[in-house]
Amino acid sequence: MADIDAFLAARDLLIRHRTDYERAVAEFRWPTLDRFNWALDHFDRLPDAAMALWLVGDSDEKVTFGSLKRRSNQVANHLRRLGVRRGDRVLLLLPNMLALWEAMLALMKLGAVVIPATTLLAEADLKDRFERGRIRHAIVPAALAERFASLPGDYTKIAVGGAPGWHRFEDAYDASEAFSPEGATQAGDPLLLYFTSGTTAKPKMVLHTHQSYPLGHLTTLYVVGLRPGDVHLNISSPGWAKHAYSSFFAPWTAEATIVVPTAPRFDAKETLDLLTRCAVTTFCAPPTVWRLLVQEDLGHRPARLREAVSAGEPLNPEIIAHMERQWQITVRDFYGQTETTSLVGNTPGQPIVPGSMGKPLPGYRMAILDAEGRDAEDGEIAVALDPRPVGLMAGYQQDDGTLRPVEGRHYRTGDTGFRSADGRFTYVGRSDDLFKSSDYRISPFELESALIEHDAVAEAAVVPSPDERRLAVPKAFIVLTAGRAPDRATALDIFISLRTRLSPYKRVRRIEFAELPKTISGKIRRVELRQREAEMRAGGERGVAEFWEDDFPELARPPSAQ
């Protein structure tokens, strides 16, 4: 069986058993590929007349698979003319615009290594990527060309829209529409180098191959529930792995149309409109987006919407319950990392257990390990490596350019959780985010989920606040919903509500109304909040809008209840 046939057979099996989890797990096997280039072998064979992209913004632009095939060939020929060769590192820093998909396909056809990046990167972030990523070429929008003015090094500069001193990306459109690759692509050749979001430390460099992401995202296709002909909307910023998950590989592997909002900022009302106007059938969004959507008047469920999923961070159970009440649709949570594809999820047809992120997806064997690496029910989430799943990264690239592969019996994710008797996994938190209060282990996520059940709380982040008696107590940094005041009355109402939702030992004891520091990918930097809180307590200071349980005589309880 040819490599492309093996790939399609694996895909078709998952689509066929879309709602039969047990059978999909039992029958699915990762294909063993030798030579494989997803852009040339799969994408270029998709039906010419079918719609691949639907870009929506000030004006709509609909693009067929045939048009993208020809345009990406032109871009590949143009980039080759400019010196881009197999194995070269290319920074791809573009917003949601047609050129992003054209360039991604073209670079894949050339065999170059793509370094996706967000347009929010500051100059220091760019310098870090150039130095550690060994970048030789950069493709950026003209509006951002000035940001590169002080970056050292000799690299090819290509600007969409053209800029002084930069090659015009659009010159590609005069190139030949016929493309011939310079030799075969090995399935194990490098394809993507991702810089992680760096929630707790310096971003790691994650290297993926021509099979680990293109083939590995069969699990994403499965957990989303994608089928040929679907219209898929994913809310994600380019530059991060989630964009490749759900705005590139999974939907096009399923031969679906990708709907792409091109506005620079997310708008909840416009997103709700798109679901109906574009007849979206499958919708994926991170928890931050779902939390914003439920603050709107949702109205009736969009007529064509069949699947709704969430990923990026754990989805709070209250959001799931709200959507079931309003739209009679279950938002299904799933879990993966930049280092992997989708690992665990609530797949179509599975019963949902509130708070659980589901079961291991086909092709992955998951484990929970204790500190010594032994099997446990409660500990670190890990991926078994015997046999090694295709969707796992090749390894971490080191600063000196060498690759540190994943070795041993397991890949340890750095996330903690527990496994139920029926094999469901529940996320607890990043290992670095857990803390103890009065010798009890506290999961920030559990407390944050309780907090956002209050109608005044839009977002929350819980960290340890140093305390002489308890070592530490939970403190919540809270972003309020529109119209709510950051005052004593609001704080008291939140404290009262938590008493009905949380046991005394895990109750939030301190609240501060403040903005949340986030990575440029939108993830909360709890490490920054922990550092700030430690400094505030050491100096005996409080935040401007900070309230403690002890400030409220009406909350007083006997010591035994505290």
Order of alpha helices (4+ residues) and beta strands (2+ residues): alpha-alpha-beta-beta-alpha-beta-alpha-beta-alpha-beta-beta-beta-beta-beta-alpha-beta-alpha-alpha-beta-alpha-beta-alpha-beta-alpha-beta-beta-beta-beta-beta-beta-beta-beta-beta-beta-beta-alpha-beta-beta-alpha-beta-alpha-beta
